[in-house]
Amino acid sequence: MHTDLLITHATQLLTMDGGLGLVADGAVACHDGRIVAVGPTADVLAQVDSAAEALDARGHVVLPGFVDAHTHVVYAGDRVAEFEMRLRGATYLDIMAAGGGIMSTVRATRAASDDELLAATRTRLDRMLSLGTTTVEAKTGYGLDGETERRMLRVIEELNRSHAIELVPTYLGAHAVPAEYIGRADDYTDFIVDDLGKLAAEGQPIEFVDVFCDAGAFTVEQSAAILTRARALGYRIKIHADEFAHLGGAALAARLGAISADHLAVTPAEDRAALAEAGVVAVVLPGTSFGLGHAHYADARALIDAGATVALATDLNPGTCVCESMPFMVALACRYTGMTPGEAVIAATRNAAAAVGRERENGSLTVGKVADILLLDVADYRWLAYGFGDNPVVRVIKRGTVVR
Ligand SMILES: [Zn+2]
């Protein structure tokens, strides 16, 4: 068989096919952007007659591209001054109550031109790609009005066309109650429920609908109203649950059959069991706890032990996690959430693909899957957890093409 790209002699090849799927001296061949052969180098070479491009991966780990399953990558401005306020003792909820936090990014995003928003986001995507992320879930939620939320969806669509990274669009109109609706969260909830119908009728490019269910954001009742409407319109649903306060967002995710429940920093045992039972992917975001300087992290160990599928993501956003690095999330997850290196790498690839409905296409290296592949500058995958603060990714292949 002729192939476009052949990678041979990987010291460790991780296919993620039933667990890590570790193959010593592994190879993978790609054609037309898909994987056509994978396994021990000798077996793959027996099937491949020629390759347009060949990479020798001796001394390298080869694994699937990272899927960042939870990001707020589209935004304008920054909150560096607010960061110093937090260092001096103000809490995230104090800052939010004073009109800072998400609201300051909403003002900057509303004021930015399309070109400014595109350029700022593209720069972040470039860094994500160099760090090995090949698929990114991207949320709206810094518009919080009909027009700006639609502008954010257009930016995501445009970048999906023009950037090597594949973006998965999530509508998060319920990220915060905007200034125009302060004290009237129920009215803003009604606005979103109504606007969802319009967004669907317009055929807007939305795959998921998400709600920030927490203290200072949306109640369980408001979240349920939005997510029930979204589900009725045919959207799959996600929820920010139990980041600061245990309101019952994770239980709601289980009850409504959400694809994922994200954060889960203060989720109790009965809700962890409910997520596992309902098959809701638990997305843990250790970069946010780190970014806030909190000592408390989501208990991924307990989630895994309860039988839940656990995914990792950056939660990249200008307030609580200004970090594009999935390798750093793996390093944090192993230190603070109770995951082993193997579990964390599975969480950053295969399980993260499941969190964005891409398990048939991405997150593992098996025949027929999209050829999103990384080469690391280390020969043992556990270095992803062991080392931190540097970029271990030396080659990035997206849809069978070497892009980094
Ligand atoms: Zn988030």
Boltz pocket constraint, residues with backbone or C-beta under 6 A from the ligand:
constraints:
  - pocket:
      binder: B
      contacts: [[A, 70], [A, 71], [A, 72], [A, 240], [A, 315]]
      max_distance: 6.0
